[in-house]
Amino acid sequence: MTQPAAPADSAPLVALSRLRAPLWLGRHVLPNRVFAAPMAGVTDRPYRRLARQLGAGYCVSEMITARPELRDSLKTARRANHDGEAAPIAVQIVGTDPEQIAHAAAYNLERGAHIIDINMGCPAKKVCNRWAGSALMQDEDLAARLVEAAVAAARPFGAPVTLKMRAGWCAAARNAPRIARLAEAAGAAMIVVHGRTREQGYGGQAEYDTLAEVKRSVSIPVVANGDIDSPQKAAAVLQATGADAVMIGRAAMGRPWLFGQIAAFLERGVLLPDPPPEDWRDWLFAHLDDHYALYGEAAGVRTARKHVGWYVANLPGGAAFRQHFNTLQTAAEQLTALRRLLCGALPSLPLPLAAA
Ligand SMILES: Cc1cc2nc3c(=O)[nH]c(=O)nc-3n(C[C@H](O)[C@H](O)[C@H](O)COP(=O)(O)O)c2cc1C
């Protein structure tokens, strides 16, 4: 089984009734079992706040390095910014040295984090060349020691430690079930598995057999991740794997209401339509306000481009607009262009927000 068949519309209510019980993570009860995946450069504080508002039950920060010399860099400080975020606040740490991981865990817990997630899934060369991210899956002993170190550091705070990994390093080494058992023994409270190997990068398709095996291997909650892009797919993956929750990454870029749509389907069997344009227009403007506030105008204008590109991708004229938008140099120009687009492309909308 690689791609599970979508269940009939009424199936999730019956087959997934096991998921109605609340999911606890340490002392935190999560509002639902639809999680936002950490994505460096995407799931920053403005994105996470919107995702939570629109139905994600849980969000994890972009990965933060465990290296202390980078702690005060602007990039790390922005990634560690959780102002206005709903609890629980989960910070993902990437590193290779148990002592550094322990220090980074304590450092972030002292500054407001409630949960520490360890990244063993990132395939990026920058990360893997330092033997971090998914490269750690090649060294099961070190992987276990990192979890142990984080758990020991988090214990005085009463904070859970979770682990995010891939199915394995390569097709011949799908060792996620073994690492999951080691992590559970080391005290991990939850495991997220992306159903691709490191070798696959983001190519090919995620498979879910390994996730099902991970679920059978441990008694802590297991979260299924990889290519889940609709309510029906979420239900099918949960059914096929027995997982306790789903985590959504790329499918929610520019479509953050997907979390609420999936949650409604899993909980009530309801397929919600996409929100009316006036709703998502307001969400987009709120997202950008928060975005410029976090990054400042110069960096904010540059980094807003990708988010806006995803939002407008399916609008009439969206591609041409994106090209034009990418040339704009100020927040005021960006907002004005968006107001013009949303008026032109969505003529049924009431008047746009006040001109900048
Ligand atoms: C742009 C981008 C950045 C990512 N950054 C992280 C990261 O910081 N930490 C992490 O554990 N995974 C990261 N991932 C992996 C995602 O969390 C997720 O596992 C992967 O995208 C598969 O889920 P999806 O098919 O729902 O997108 C990233 C993925 C993308 C596309």
The ligand as a MOL file (V3000), in Angstrom:
LIG
                    3D

  0  0  0     0  0            999 V3000
M  V30 BEGIN CTAB
M  V30 COUNTS 31 33 0 0 0
M  V30 BEGIN ATOM
M  V30 1 C 10.0580 25.0340 2.3680 0
M  V30 2 C 10.0730 23.8980 3.3580 0
M  V30 3 C 10.7210 24.0630 4.5670 0
M  V30 4 C 10.7310 23.0190 5.5170 0
M  V30 5 N 11.3240 23.2330 6.7240 0
M  V30 6 C 11.2520 22.2720 7.6810 0
M  V30 7 C 11.7520 22.5170 8.9920 0
M  V30 8 O 12.2240 23.6120 9.3310 0
M  V30 9 N 11.6530 21.4980 9.8900 0
M  V30 10 C 11.0970 20.2780 9.5660 0
M  V30 11 O 11.0400 19.3830 10.4120 0
M  V30 12 N 10.6140 20.0430 8.3350 0
M  V30 13 C 10.6550 21.0040 7.4010 0
M  V30 14 N 10.0920 20.7850 6.1730 0
M  V30 15 C 9.3760 19.5170 5.9260 0
M  V30 16 C 7.8870 19.6710 6.2440 0
M  V30 17 O 7.6950 19.9060 7.6230 0
M  V30 18 C 7.0920 18.4110 5.8500 0
M  V30 19 O 7.6340 17.3180 6.5530 0
M  V30 20 C 7.1630 18.1240 4.3530 0
M  V30 21 O 6.9470 19.2940 3.5930 0
M  V30 22 C 6.1300 17.0520 3.9570 0
M  V30 23 O 4.8310 17.4660 4.2800 0
M  V30 24 P 3.8230 18.0660 3.1390 0
M  V30 25 O 3.7920 17.0940 2.0160 0
M  V30 26 O 2.5150 18.2160 3.8400 0
M  V30 27 O 4.4200 19.3820 2.6960 0
M  V30 28 C 10.0970 21.7940 5.2130 0
M  V30 29 C 9.4510 21.6370 3.9830 0
M  V30 30 C 9.4270 22.6610 3.0640 0
M  V30 31 C 8.7100 22.4690 1.7540 0
M  V30 END ATOM
M  V30 BEGIN BOND
M  V30 1 1 1 2
M  V30 2 1 2 3
M  V30 3 2 2 30
M  V30 4 2 3 4
M  V30 5 1 4 5
M  V30 6 1 4 28
M  V30 7 2 5 6
M  V30 8 1 6 7
M  V30 9 1 6 13
M  V30 10 2 7 8
M  V30 11 1 7 9
M  V30 12 1 9 10
M  V30 13 2 10 11
M  V30 14 1 10 12
M  V30 15 2 12 13
M  V30 16 1 13 14
M  V30 17 1 14 15
M  V30 18 1 14 28
M  V30 19 1 15 16
M  V30 20 1 16 17
M  V30 21 1 16 18
M  V30 22 1 18 19
M  V30 23 1 18 20
M  V30 24 1 20 21
M  V30 25 1 20 22
M  V30 26 1 22 23
M  V30 27 1 23 24
M  V30 28 2 24 25
M  V30 29 1 24 26
M  V30 30 1 24 27
M  V30 31 2 28 29
M  V30 32 1 29 30
M  V30 33 1 30 31
M  V30 END BOND
M  V30 END CTAB
M  END
